[in-house]
Amino acid sequence: MKTKILITFILGLFLSGSAFAQVTVFVGTPPSWGPVGYDNVQYYYLPDVESYYDVHNSRFIYYERGTWVHRRYLPRQYRSYDLYNGYKVVMSDYRGNTPYVHFKDYKVKYAKGYKGQPQKSIGMKPDHRKQGVKNANRSRSYQKASKPGHNKSQDQGNRGGKGKGKKK
């Protein structure tokens, strides 16, 4: 009796599950610097840095020491690259896991400095100017204070004055 109930229960789950079957595909969130209007794309090609960005896995893909690598960050020489202002080639027609199979074609078609249609980023570029002001104010407070009555213009020390140093 228990076996019959268990089989009925499993069969019921199977039938109800198939009636409501759906396919769920995990799609990563596009980065804030990504172009607007391409929510269902997996890769961008970044011509200026000859790299790809995998939206689903939040990884850059680039050629390093003879192999294609997947990293969270761009190579060291491009760490200061402005992703918000750089052009992104949206690879909407590519399906697969190795976008670099077309690298030679992309490198020719989209050379460094390539600018296609104007792109608007999904999010706002972080404003580092405010942080810079804070740091500038902080560094001023640590500057060496002049002695009262000391005129800086008379202080030639080792900073390019007309003197030739101490006489022996």
BELZI-V903088 format. One record per residue. N is the residue number from 1. RES is the residue in one small letter. PSI is psi in whole degrees, -180 to 180 (none if undefined). OMEGA is omega as a letter, one per 30 degrees, with the letter a starting at -180 (none if undefined). Layout:
n	res	psi	omega
N	RES	PSI	OMEGA
N	RES	PSI	OMEGA
//
This chain:
n	res	psi	omega
1	m	-45	l
2	k	-38	a
3	t	-41	a
4	k	-41	l
5	i	-43	l
6	l	-44	l
7	i	-42	l
8	t	-42	l
9	f	-48	a
10	i	-43	l
11	l	-42	l
12	g	-43	l
13	l	-43	a
14	f	-47	a
15	l	-42	a
16	s	-34	l
17	g	-38	a
18	s	-28	l
19	a	-29	a
20	f	29	a
21	a	141	l
22	q	156	l
23	v	125	l
24	t	122	l
25	v	124	l
26	f	123	l
27	v	121	l
28	g	157	l
29	t	128	l
30	p	148	l
31	p	158	a
32	s	-24	l
33	w	-3	l
34	g	156	a
35	p	144	l
36	v	142	l
37	g	6	a
38	y	64	a
39	d	-26	a
40	n	30	l
41	v	149	a
42	q	-32	a
43	y	147	l
44	y	146	l
45	y	132	a
46	l	95	a
47	p	-39	a
48	d	-26	a
49	v	8	l
50	e	51	a
51	s	166	l
52	y	158	l
53	y	126	l
54	d	106	a
55	v	-41	a
56	h	-36	a
57	n	2	a
58	s	52	a
59	r	143	l
60	f	146	l
61	i	123	l
62	y	164	a
63	y	125	a
64	e	123	l
65	r	46	l
66	g	7	l
67	t	155	l
68	w	127	a
69	v	155	l
70	h	117	a
71	r	157	l
72	r	-24	a
73	y	158	l
74	l	163	l
75	p	156	a
76	r	-43	a
77	q	-13	a
78	y	12	a
79	r	-27	l
80	s	8	a
81	y	137	a
82	d	99	a
83	l	-26	l
84	y	-38	a
85	n	-15	l
86	g	150	a
87	y	139	l
88	k	121	l
89	v	116	a
90	v	121	a
91	m	65	a
92	s	-19	a
93	d	-3	a
94	y	134	l
95	r	127	l
96	g	-170	a
97	n	2	a
98	t	73	a
99	p	-21	a
100	y	-4	l
101	v	-21	l
102	h	14	a
103	f	-45	a
104	k	-42	l
105	d	-45	a
106	y	-39	a
107	k	-36	l
108	v	-48	a
109	k	-38	a
110	y	74	a
111	a	166	l
112	k	136	a
113	g	0	a
114	y	135	l
115	k	114	l
116	g	-143	l
117	q	146	l
118	p	141	a
119	q	143	l
120	k	135	l
121	s	153	l
122	i	-45	a
123	g	178	l
124	m	145	l
125	k	132	l
126	p	139	a
127	d	101	a
128	h	-7	a
129	r	-40	l
130	k	-41	l
131	q	-38	l
132	g	-39	l
133	v	-44	l
134	k	-46	a
135	n	-37	l
136	a	-43	l
137	n	-39	a
138	r	-42	a
139	s	-30	l
140	r	-37	a
141	s	-19	l
142	y	-1	l
143	q	149	l
144	k	128	l
145	a	144	l
146	s	151	l
147	k	142	l
148	p	135	l
149	g	-2	a
150	h	126	a
151	n	117	a
152	k	-33	a
153	s	-22	l
154	q	-16	a
155	d	103	a
156	q	-24	l
157	g	-128	l
158	n	22	a
159	r	46	l
160	g	22	l
161	g	179	a
162	k	-16	a
163	g	163	l
164	k	24	a
165	g	-174	a
166	k	141	l
167	k	142	a
168	k	none	none
//
